Amino acid sequence: MNLERLPNEEKLSLCRKYYLGGFAFLPFLWLVNVVWFFKEAFVKPVYSEQLQIKTYVKRSALGLLLWVTVLTTWITIFQHYRAEWGEVGDYLSFTIPLGIP
Amino acid sequence: AATARSSGRASGQIRKRIGSYFSFAGVGCNSVEKKIYVHLNYTVPCVRLLNATHQIGCQSHLSGNVGVLHVLESEENVDWVLRSGPNPPYLVILESPLFTRSIMMKLKNGSSRVAGVAVVAPSANPLEGVSPHTTCPNENTGVYTENYDPSLAHCNVTVWNPLGSGLSYEQFDFPIFSLKDDNDTQVIRQCYMDHNRAVNGSTPQYPLCAMQLYSHMSAVTDTATCMRRNDINFSISPEMVCDPLGDYNVWASTRPINNTAKGHKMWESVVIAAARLDSRSFFFEVAPGAESGVSGFVTLLAAAHALRNATQEAPPNRTILYTFFQGETFDYIGSSRMVYDMQNNNFAVDLDNVHSVLEIGQVGLRADSRLWLHSDPVSRKNDSVNVRKLIESLQTAAKGLNVSVNEPGFSQPLPPSSFQRFLRARPIPGVVIEDHQSAFTNRFYESMYDNAEYLNISYPPNLTPEEQLVFVTDTAKVLLLIANIHHVHVLLNQLYKASPRLPSDSLFNMFSVPQVTRMLYGFLIRSNNSWFQQRIPPDFMSHLTDRPTNFYVGVAQQRSELTHLVQYLLANLTGSTANISQDNCQNQREDEKDKESKHMYSYVWVQGAAPPNSTKREGFCVRSTVRLSKALSPAFDLRDYTSKNYSTWTESRWKSIKGRIFLVASHDLEVNFPFTPQRQHMECRFNLHLCFMNFLRFLLTMNWLCTHCRKSGKLDAGIHCSFLE
């Protein structure tokens, strides 16, 4: 969707929807928020709703960073130690590779 | 997508090029593959086996192990492979004298530079003994544990298999295949000579001859892990990764025993005559087992046949139970299961019913014409265990037959034998007949060289298979002699207790050397022969092969050819012809109303021989007491996969086992796709090209749509076109 054609109030409401939606364990919505509204929030000349949009984008970025850290840590630990966990590792896995521990 | 942003002309050119590529890719796939690869016809791999604590055997990558061929010349040449060779990884071709523990351990330690090993099996046995088995077979599941007698445990007194290298029980990270010494292998050697051989110290240049071996095994770590992964329910694609080893034991009795009523039988006193059926070697399903298996059970079959004729006139007061155990090589699968069933009232008789055990072990060699009677020193100390009488009657029986039969002469534990599992349950008198006084005389124990040639079963040249079948070899005579001893001993004990006179001449007349000859021929040379064919049901005909029988026990779901053969032979040799119609016979009854016979007897319809004037065989029904009892380790019923008491051996599953040779270009030119989906076999790389090409076409179409629609103004430039941009 092309943001240029939207009036500013609708831009703000769209940003807010994506921001609130991300709290439902949907970090990709925050990613979309950050990428999509980055220009609107930081590059465009100032307009009335821009401050609000800026806060939303900043908070989305923060939440995104948190998710990325948590997921990266868990994925690293799991990939590294799954073989040693034996039974627990097998029950946590969806597909177990054949022929390697 | 970058190139797709375009004017009409460029996109038209691209479209044409892609179209022609598509048509070429579809047609040229298979014939190109044939020009590149030469597939190996005869592939005998080593597979992965697992038990409670370890995994043994070999493993390859999912997409096969590729290595530059190198024919190993000597043990010093291993250093070249492991350190100085310029084009690792290497696939080492070993002639059989070099297939030793020291070389294999060196290759195992340098396995980053070794892609695999191919062993050329010779056509004649080597001169010195080779055994890949351990030095102390089945040391943890016999009767000699720390609790029983610590001084006898772990082969402290006698090392039974001193030539054992233990190679069969090592774990390798590369595939090891066995090649026959024939024209295909000569092609491989020629390829090496032409392309890979270093001439005058110069390093060989690409392209080099390479071989790729596929033997990817699905199971890993140990039995508990693989059985757990078998059972996982919620994964996307539940896959079985391993199967327990096992089969069926064959047993028969001289007097019918009610098989439906399990548990203790009052007034029944049983002598168990036991022998082992199975064997193994380093490679999968290569197990000739001549001395370690065949010699024992063929002797017992002959003795059973001889006793049938004798006991028909005067039934003995003790029933003899002939038992043929399967899976004994792998920690006594068959005998541990039978003892377990007896203890849990799941077998026709009970351990209280067992009077004694007489086992026939390896008796084929008889190097200095002597037989040895082994017994357990610990249980003999107990007065109630009367081994003395057993041994005396055996020695009396042997006197009349010109065979010398002795005890080892010093206090020695039992050799590895099924009798040990009975002793584990309770002290029973028993003797194991062997041809070795202490260590095995068998120099090829559990090896691929333990075959007919080792037992000196040789025929004069120019004999047809039929003539070979009836040619009496020396080994046949030897085994018959042993069967005689067993038979006479039993008769002495059971039949002639009251009157000790012994009509020895008439006993000899009952024996027939041809029986043993034919059995040896069928099991060691060729199972598809006329004698076997007459004694099996019609639908088993297709299972007989022109090769020797394979004695590997195999996984429990598959009943092996060997078990069936022994079952039918035993039925023919100990049973009698019954005048019953084929329909009744196959339904296990004497006539339509009969419901009782199936408890006591078993019936099998055999196809018989064709009379001289016609080609159609005349079948008949054989009534016998032969039964099958499941030989699956109790550990799997109890779900105790880390059991120390029972066998926990399982065999891994695999997807494909094959090999091929080809010329490989230098490493820079190799294209390795990093993405290899597990379930698809992308034999043809053009499949992936097709995929990319389709995607490109999609992009082109979308681009054309957008430009067209934008120009004509019909479509508002929606999400699709911005995405493309």
Interface residues (C-beta under 8 A of the other chain):
Chain A: M1 N2 G86 E87 D90 Y91 S93 F94 T95 I96 P97 L98 G99 I100 P101
Chain B: Q59 L62 H216 M217 S218 A219 V220 T221 T225 R228 R229 I232 S235 I236 S237 E239 V241 Q678 I719 S722
